[in-house]
Amino acid sequence: MPTYNGPLHEMTQTTPTRYWNDSCSVEELTYAIARGADGATSNPAIVLNVLKKEMHLWRERILQVIAVNPTWGEIQVSWQVYMELAQGGAALLRPTFDASNHRRGFLSIQTDPALYRDRDGLLAQTLAFAALAPNMQVKIPATAAGIAMIADATYHGVSLNVTVSFSVPQALAAAEAIEIGLRRRVAEGRGNATLAPVVTMMVGRNDDWMKLLVARDGLDVNPEYLEWCGVACFKRAYGIFQERGYQAKLLAAAYRNFLHWTEFVGGDVVLTMPWEWQVKFNQSDVRPSPRMHLPVDPAIIVALSQIPDFRRAYAPDGIAVAGFDSFGPTVRTLRTFSESWHSFVGVIRDMMLPNPDGM
């Protein structure tokens, strides 16, 4: 496979910052791997878009799954297709996984968004998904139930990607739970060398929520400062991760602007980028110089602190675990993922029960 020079490839070669493709699309992931990406993510919304974009690659297989499982309903067929899409992405990343001694090259597959309150259900699906491929990483939400099952899943040897996370408290709770699982393994003489847990902060969705609150509540905040909400929380969490020596890496997701790339360069972190943003970055004349160590302007932090939910998201103890489920960005994201999953099932339903009048 050819490789290409460019800002993202330069970043991966000259700094500890890594990047992943925010999709398991064959076309997009192939583009990303050639430019330095060493992982990829998926969730119901992403997989829905992949299926729509690359239906020509999957139509025959979907019809085959339907035909050879005549008693399966649309939900069973949908889960099978969902898992196979993820396995396809994992296969593309398998050479990276093998070449890195199983430290890189993971494909993150997300658990059922409907299980966000079900600790045991999340754990069971996590263990099942982890068995789909050697380089499968499992995404679980940073809800109260998700946090409660992290230690057990880690103990069982699953590399987790804790997502639906937007705040410093959520990131810290996830990292602490991962550490508990890792210590349990060490106490029993099990190795952790091949585990590669990450904790996601959806920085763009943090920005989205704060902008909504400013508009709703009529707060006087400089609009340019609102682009820094997620960056500020991510940088604060990163500093604490470094101080405490967590094994889990922070991962930035949900891109909205160039700051979500440039401000994190130089950090020992992962940046999971939608293909469209990768193209923008690679076509830009911005050079990836390290900026992770640079603090956000204190004046911006003061201005953003007018927003009560920013204060909660930025303070390490700003939200208790019991409050994770009701935090605004969590609710909005879980709703989006659930709606996307239902839409995904709708696509499969239309293939199983095509409209008889052709309309």
C-alpha positions as CSV (number, residue, x, y, z in Angstrom):
1,M,0.0,0.0,0.0
2,P,1.4,3.4,-0.9
3,T,2.0,6.0,1.8
4,Y,1.5,9.7,1.4
5,N,3.3,12.7,3.0
6,G,1.0,15.3,4.6
7,P,0.2,17.0,7.9
8,L,-1.4,14.0,9.5
9,H,1.4,11.6,8.4
10,E,4.0,14.1,9.6
11,M,2.2,14.3,13.0
12,T,2.4,10.5,13.5
13,Q,6.0,10.4,12.5
14,T,7.3,13.4,14.5
15,T,5.1,13.4,17.7
16,P,3.6,10.8,20.0
17,T,0.1,11.8,18.8
18,R,-1.7,9.1,16.9
19,Y,-4.8,9.2,14.8
20,W,-7.6,6.9,13.9
21,N,-10.3,6.9,11.2
22,D,-13.7,7.6,12.6
23,S,-15.4,5.0,10.5
24,C,-15.0,1.4,9.4
25,S,-15.7,2.3,5.8
26,V,-13.4,0.4,3.4
27,E,-12.7,3.5,1.3
28,E,-12.2,5.9,4.2
29,L,-10.1,3.5,6.3
30,T,-7.9,2.6,3.4
31,Y,-7.2,6.4,2.9
32,A,-6.4,6.8,6.6
33,I,-4.1,3.9,7.0
34,A,-2.1,5.1,4.0
35,R,-1.6,8.4,5.8
36,G,-0.6,7.2,9.2
37,A,-3.8,6.1,10.9
38,D,-3.4,3.0,13.2
39,G,-7.0,2.4,14.3
40,A,-10.6,3.1,13.7
41,T,-13.9,3.5,15.4
42,S,-17.5,2.7,14.7
43,N,-20.9,3.3,16.3
44,P,-24.5,3.0,15.2
45,A,-24.5,6.3,13.4
46,I,-21.2,5.6,11.7
47,V,-22.1,2.1,10.6
48,L,-25.4,3.4,9.2
49,N,-23.5,5.9,7.1
50,V,-21.0,3.3,6.0
51,L,-23.8,0.9,4.9
52,K,-25.5,3.7,2.9
53,K,-22.2,4.7,1.3
54,E,-20.9,1.3,0.5
55,M,-24.1,-0.7,0.0
56,H,-22.6,-2.0,-3.3
57,L,-20.0,-3.9,-1.1
58,W,-22.5,-5.3,1.2
59,R,-25.8,-5.9,-0.6
60,E,-25.1,-9.4,-1.7
61,R,-23.8,-10.4,1.7
62,I,-26.9,-9.0,3.5
63,L,-29.2,-10.8,1.2
64,Q,-27.2,-14.0,1.8
65,V,-27.6,-13.6,5.6
66,I,-31.3,-13.1,5.2
67,A,-31.6,-16.1,2.9
68,V,-29.6,-18.6,5.0
69,N,-31.4,-17.6,8.3
70,P,-35.1,-17.8,7.3
71,T,-36.3,-17.6,10.9
72,W,-34.3,-14.5,11.8
73,G,-36.1,-11.2,12.4
74,E,-34.8,-7.8,11.3
75,I,-33.0,-7.3,14.6
76,Q,-31.0,-10.5,14.4
77,V,-30.0,-9.8,10.8
78,S,-29.1,-6.2,11.7
79,W,-26.7,-7.3,14.5
80,Q,-25.1,-9.8,12.2
81,V,-24.5,-7.2,9.5
82,Y,-23.3,-4.7,12.1
83,M,-20.7,-7.1,13.5
84,E,-19.5,-8.1,10.0
85,L,-19.0,-4.5,9.1
86,A,-16.8,-4.1,12.1
87,Q,-14.9,-7.3,11.4
88,G,-14.2,-5.9,7.9
89,G,-12.6,-2.8,9.4
90,A,-10.6,-5.0,11.9
91,A,-9.3,-7.1,8.9
92,L,-8.0,-3.9,7.2
93,L,-6.2,-3.0,10.5
94,R,-4.9,-6.5,11.2
95,P,-1.4,-5.9,9.6
96,T,-1.0,-2.9,11.8
97,F,-2.0,-4.9,14.8
98,D,0.4,-7.7,14.1
99,A,3.3,-5.4,13.2
100,S,2.9,-3.4,16.5
101,N,3.0,-6.5,18.7
102,H,-0.8,-6.2,19.3
103,R,-0.5,-2.6,20.7
104,R,-2.1,-0.8,17.8
105,G,-4.4,-1.5,14.9
106,F,-7.7,-1.9,16.8
107,L,-11.2,-1.4,15.5
108,S,-13.7,-0.1,18.1
109,I,-17.2,-1.6,17.9
110,Q,-19.9,0.0,20.0
111,T,-22.3,-1.8,22.2
112,D,-26.1,-1.5,21.9
113,P,-27.1,2.1,22.9
114,A,-30.2,0.7,24.5
115,L,-28.1,-1.1,27.2
116,Y,-26.8,2.2,28.7
117,R,-28.5,1.4,32.1
118,D,-27.8,-2.4,32.0
119,R,-24.4,-3.2,33.6
120,D,-24.7,-7.0,33.1
121,G,-26.1,-6.6,29.6
122,L,-23.2,-4.3,28.6
123,L,-20.6,-6.7,30.1
124,A,-22.1,-9.7,28.2
125,Q,-22.2,-7.9,24.9
126,T,-18.7,-6.5,25.5
127,L,-17.3,-10.0,26.0
128,A,-19.1,-11.3,22.9
129,F,-17.9,-8.4,20.7
130,A,-14.3,-8.8,21.9
131,A,-14.3,-12.3,20.6
132,L,-15.1,-11.2,17.0
133,A,-11.5,-10.5,16.1
134,P,-8.1,-10.4,17.9
135,N,-7.9,-6.6,17.3
136,M,-11.5,-5.8,18.4
137,Q,-11.8,-3.0,20.9
138,V,-15.2,-2.5,22.5
139,K,-16.9,0.8,23.1
140,I,-19.1,1.2,26.1
141,P,-20.8,4.4,27.4
142,A,-19.5,6.4,30.4
143,T,-22.9,6.1,32.1
144,A,-23.3,4.9,35.6
145,A,-23.8,1.3,34.4
146,G,-20.9,1.5,31.9
147,I,-18.5,2.8,34.6
148,A,-19.7,-0.1,36.9
149,M,-18.7,-2.8,34.4
150,I,-15.3,-1.4,33.2
151,A,-13.2,-3.1,35.9
152,D,-14.7,-6.5,35.2
153,A,-14.4,-6.2,31.4
154,T,-10.8,-5.1,31.7
155,Y,-10.1,-7.9,34.1
156,H,-11.4,-10.4,31.5
157,G,-8.8,-9.0,29.0
158,V,-11.0,-6.7,26.9
159,S,-9.4,-3.5,25.5
160,L,-12.1,-0.9,26.1
161,N,-13.0,2.4,24.4
162,V,-15.1,4.3,27.0
163,T,-17.2,6.7,25.0
164,V,-20.3,8.9,25.3
165,S,-18.0,10.9,27.5
166,F,-17.7,14.7,27.5
167,S,-16.3,15.8,30.8
168,V,-13.3,15.6,33.0
169,P,-15.2,13.7,35.7
170,Q,-16.4,11.0,33.2
171,A,-12.8,10.6,31.8
172,L,-11.3,10.2,35.3
173,A,-14.0,7.8,36.5
174,A,-13.4,5.6,33.4
175,A,-9.6,5.7,33.8
176,E,-9.8,4.8,37.5
177,A,-12.1,1.8,36.8
178,I,-9.7,0.6,34.1
179,E,-6.9,0.8,36.6
180,I,-8.8,-1.4,39.0
181,G,-9.3,-4.1,36.3
182,L,-5.6,-3.9,35.4
183,R,-4.5,-4.3,39.0
184,R,-6.7,-7.3,39.4
185,R,-5.0,-8.9,36.5
186,V,-1.5,-8.1,37.8
187,A,-2.5,-9.6,41.2
188,E,-3.3,-12.9,39.5
189,G,-0.1,-12.9,37.4
190,R,-1.8,-11.9,34.2
191,G,-0.1,-9.6,31.8
192,N,-1.5,-6.3,30.6
193,A,1.0,-5.7,27.8
194,T,-1.5,-6.3,25.0
195,L,-4.3,-4.3,26.4
196,A,-4.8,-0.9,24.9
197,P,-7.7,0.9,26.6
198,V,-8.7,4.4,25.6
199,V,-11.0,6.9,27.2
200,T,-12.9,9.1,24.7
201,M,-13.8,12.7,25.2
202,M,-16.3,13.9,22.5
203,V,-14.9,17.4,22.4
204,G,-17.2,18.7,19.6
205,R,-20.3,17.5,21.4
206,N,-19.2,19.3,24.5
207,D,-18.9,22.5,22.4
208,D,-22.4,21.8,20.9
209,W,-24.0,21.6,24.3
210,M,-22.4,24.7,25.7
211,K,-23.4,26.7,22.6
212,L,-27.0,25.5,23.0
213,L,-27.0,26.6,26.7
214,V,-25.5,30.0,25.9
215,A,-28.3,30.6,23.3
216,R,-31.0,29.2,25.5
217,D,-30.0,31.1,28.6
218,G,-28.9,34.3,26.9
219,L,-25.4,34.2,28.3
220,D,-22.9,36.8,27.1
221,V,-20.0,34.7,26.0
222,N,-17.7,35.5,23.1
223,P,-18.7,33.1,20.3
224,E,-15.0,32.4,19.6
225,Y,-14.5,31.2,23.1
226,L,-17.2,28.6,22.7
227,E,-14.9,26.7,20.3
228,W,-12.6,26.0,23.2
229,C,-15.0,24.2,25.6
230,G,-14.0,20.7,24.6
231,V,-10.4,21.6,24.2
232,A,-10.2,23.0,27.7
233,C,-11.8,19.9,29.2
234,F,-9.6,17.6,27.2
235,K,-6.4,19.4,28.2
236,R,-7.3,19.4,31.8
237,A,-8.1,15.7,31.8
238,Y,-4.8,15.0,30.0
239,G,-2.8,16.8,32.6
240,I,-4.4,14.6,35.3
241,F,-3.9,11.4,33.3
242,Q,-0.3,12.3,33.0
243,E,0.1,13.0,36.7
244,R,-1.6,9.8,37.8
245,G,0.1,7.6,35.2
246,Y,-3.1,6.0,33.9
247,Q,-2.4,3.3,31.3
248,A,-5.5,4.3,29.3
249,K,-4.9,6.9,26.6
250,L,-7.2,9.8,26.1
251,L,-9.0,10.0,22.7
252,A,-10.5,13.1,21.2
253,A,-13.6,12.6,19.0
254,A,-16.5,14.5,17.4
255,Y,-14.6,17.1,15.3
256,R,-16.0,20.5,14.7
257,N,-13.0,22.8,14.0
258,F,-9.2,22.8,13.5
259,L,-8.6,23.3,17.2
260,H,-9.7,19.8,17.8
261,W,-6.6,18.8,15.8
262,T,-4.0,21.5,16.3
263,E,-4.4,21.9,20.1
264,F,-3.8,18.3,20.8
265,V,-0.7,17.7,18.7
266,G,2.2,16.6,20.8
267,G,0.1,14.8,23.4
268,D,0.4,11.1,24.0
269,V,-3.2,10.8,22.8
270,V,-5.3,9.4,20.0
271,L,-7.3,11.6,17.7
272,T,-10.2,9.9,15.9
273,M,-11.1,11.9,12.9
274,P,-14.0,11.7,10.4
275,W,-12.7,11.2,6.9
276,E,-13.9,14.7,5.8
277,W,-11.8,16.3,8.5
278,Q,-8.8,14.3,7.6
279,V,-9.0,15.5,4.0
280,K,-9.3,19.1,5.2
281,F,-6.3,18.8,7.5
282,N,-4.2,17.1,4.8
283,Q,-5.1,19.7,2.2
284,S,-4.3,22.6,4.6
285,D,-1.0,24.4,5.0
286,V,-1.1,23.9,8.8
287,R,1.9,22.2,10.2
288,P,1.4,19.9,13.2
289,S,3.6,21.6,15.7
290,P,3.2,20.5,19.4
291,R,0.6,22.5,21.3
292,M,-0.8,20.0,23.8
293,H,1.4,21.5,26.5
294,L,0.1,25.0,26.0
295,P,-2.7,25.9,28.5
296,V,-6.0,27.4,27.3
297,D,-6.0,31.2,27.8
298,P,-7.2,31.8,31.4
299,A,-9.5,34.6,30.1
300,I,-11.3,32.0,28.0
301,I,-11.7,29.7,31.0
302,V,-13.2,32.6,33.1
303,A,-15.6,33.5,30.3
304,L,-16.7,29.9,29.8
305,S,-17.2,29.5,33.5
306,Q,-20.3,31.6,33.2
307,I,-21.9,28.4,31.9
308,P,-22.8,26.1,34.8
309,D,-22.4,22.9,32.8
310,F,-19.0,24.0,31.6
311,R,-18.0,24.4,35.3
312,R,-19.3,20.9,35.9
313,A,-17.5,19.4,32.9
314,Y,-14.2,21.1,33.7
315,A,-13.9,20.4,37.4
316,P,-12.5,17.0,38.2
317,D,-15.3,16.4,40.8
318,G,-17.9,18.5,38.9
319,I,-20.3,15.6,38.2
320,A,-20.9,12.5,40.4
321,V,-21.1,9.1,38.6
322,A,-24.8,9.0,39.4
323,G,-25.2,12.2,37.4
324,F,-23.5,11.0,34.2
325,D,-26.7,9.6,32.7
326,S,-28.5,12.9,33.0
327,F,-25.7,15.2,31.8
328,G,-27.0,17.1,28.7
329,P,-24.5,15.8,26.1
330,T,-24.9,12.3,27.4
331,V,-28.7,12.4,26.9
332,R,-28.4,14.0,23.4
333,T,-25.8,11.5,22.2
334,L,-27.6,8.4,23.5
335,R,-30.7,9.6,21.7
336,T,-28.7,10.1,18.5
337,F,-27.2,6.6,18.7
338,S,-30.5,5.0,19.5
339,E,-32.2,6.8,16.5
340,S,-29.3,5.8,14.2
341,W,-29.6,2.2,15.3
342,H,-33.3,2.2,14.5
343,S,-32.6,3.7,11.2
344,F,-30.0,1.0,10.5
345,V,-32.6,-1.7,11.3
346,G,-34.9,0.2,8.9
347,V,-32.4,-0.3,6.1
348,I,-32.3,-4.0,6.8
349,R,-36.1,-4.2,7.1
350,D,-36.5,-2.6,3.6
351,M,-34.2,-5.4,2.2
352,M,-36.2,-8.1,4.0
353,L,-39.6,-6.6,3.2
354,P,-39.2,-4.5,0.0
355,N,-42.1,-2.2,-0.7
356,P,-44.4,-4.2,-3.0
357,D,-45.6,-1.1,-5.0
358,G,-42.0,-0.1,-5.7
359,M,-42.4,3.3,-4.0
